[in-house]
Amino acid sequence: MSHQSLYPSRRTDLRLASPAHLAGAAALLWLLGMLVHPLGLLAPLGILLLLVAGIAYLIRPKSQTMYWRGRRIDLDPEPGPTLRLYRLLFKR
């Protein structure tokens, strides 16, 4: 099995780019639910997704920047369950 087959291609990767995109979609759902009466069930779903986006923003990976011999190096955070959950939902 090739190394490339372990990761989804750009065309089939359905993850959102960031929690901000989820928050934007959630706000749109909430607004539609509030303004259009037959779509009223979307308002609680929008609020729930806004909460998920807020939690995702809080657990997002924070990289550390170091300088070694005059060069900038960005260190990835340690892998853990929160990082895996974040990477399951978001690209960056």
Secondary structure, 3 states (H helix, E strand, C coil): CCHHHHCCCCCCCCCECCHHHHHHHHHHHHHHHHHCHHHCCHHHHHHHHHHHHHHHHHHCCCCEEEEECCEEEEECCCCCHHHHHHHHHECC
